[in-house]
Amino acid sequence: MAALDNDIEKLLPAALYKKGFDLSAAFSTKAYNDTTSNKKLHDFGRRNGALAFAVGSSKHIWQYFLRCEPRSAWPDHPNNSRGLNAFDSFVEEAVLEAVDDANLHRRTQ
């Protein structure tokens, strides 16, 4: 599992960067859950916690956001009922696309 985590810790930040997210840090859900009184993160049944990422961006994101048209912000999109604005929609779509671009769904099955 450690080799897989190392791959993910390299591939996902690189894919996120290409979407505008220049800040990311991997962490264990167990480490977070053991030290917080906030809402716990899901560990997916892993005793030692699941690998998670905190994702953010500096001004790097704006060049990507201003060029996109987030599909889930369109009035007729089913996810629009969740109240997403254009930026929230962009973030959600870009992160999911980065996971696809890094082929992580194939590596974790």
C-alpha positions in Angstrom: 0.0 0.0 0.0 2.9 2.4 0.7 4.1 2.3 -2.9 0.6 3.1 -4.1 0.3 6.0 -1.7 3.7 7.3 -3.0 2.4 7.1 -6.6 -0.8 9.0 -5.6 1.2 11.6 -3.6 3.1 12.4 -6.8 0.5 12.0 -9.5 -2.5 13.8 -7.9 -0.6 17.1 -7.1 0.8 17.2 -10.7 -2.7 16.6 -12.1 -4.2 19.2 -9.8 -1.6 21.8 -10.7 -2.7 21.4 -14.4 -6.2 22.4 -13.3 -5.1 25.4 -11.3 -4.6 24.0 -7.8 -1.0 24.8 -6.8 -1.4 23.9 -3.2 -2.0 20.3 -2.0 -0.8 18.2 0.9 -1.4 14.6 1.6 -2.4 13.4 5.1 -3.9 10.5 6.9 -7.5 10.7 7.9 -6.5 8.8 11.1 -3.9 11.5 12.0 -6.6 14.2 11.5 -9.3 12.3 13.3 -7.1 11.6 16.3 -6.3 15.3 16.8 -9.5 17.1 16.1 -12.7 17.7 17.8 -14.3 18.8 14.5 -16.3 16.5 12.3 -14.4 13.3 11.6 -13.2 12.4 8.1 -14.4 9.0 6.6 -11.6 6.4 6.8 -13.3 3.8 4.5 -12.8 1.1 7.1 -9.0 1.4 7.1 -7.6 0.9 10.6 -4.6 3.2 9.9 -6.8 5.8 8.1 -7.3 6.6 4.5 -5.0 8.8 2.4 -6.6 12.3 2.0 -5.5 15.6 0.4 -6.1 19.2 1.4 -6.3 21.1 -1.9 -6.1 24.9 -2.4 -4.7 27.5 -4.7 -3.2 30.9 -4.9 -3.9 33.3 -7.7 -2.7 30.4 -10.1 -6.3 29.2 -10.2 -7.8 32.3 -11.8 -6.4 31.7 -15.3 -8.1 28.3 -15.4 -11.3 29.4 -13.8 -11.8 32.3 -16.1 -11.4 30.1 -19.2 -13.8 27.4 -18.1 -17.6 27.1 -18.2 -18.5 24.9 -15.2 -21.2 22.6 -16.6 -22.8 22.0 -13.2 -23.5 25.7 -12.8 -25.8 25.7 -15.8 -29.4 26.2 -14.8 -30.6 22.8 -16.3 -27.8 20.7 -14.8 -29.0 18.3 -12.1 -26.3 19.3 -9.7 -27.4 23.0 -9.8 -30.1 22.0 -7.3 -27.3 21.8 -4.7 -26.9 25.5 -4.9 -23.4 25.5 -6.4 -22.1 28.7 -7.8 -19.8 28.9 -10.8 -16.6 28.7 -8.7 -17.8 25.8 -6.5 -18.8 24.0 -9.7 -15.4 24.6 -11.3 -13.6 23.4 -8.2 -15.7 20.2 -8.0 -15.3 19.4 -11.7 -11.6 20.3 -11.9 -10.7 18.0 -8.9 -12.7 15.1 -10.3 -11.0 15.6 -13.7 -7.6 15.7 -12.1 -8.3 12.3 -10.4 -9.3 11.0 -13.8 -6.3 12.5 -15.5 -4.0 10.9 -13.0 -5.7 7.5 -13.6 -6.2 7.1 -9.8 -9.5 5.3 -10.2 -7.6 2.5 -11.9 -4.8 2.4 -9.4 -7.1 2.1 -6.3 -9.4 -0.7 -7.5 
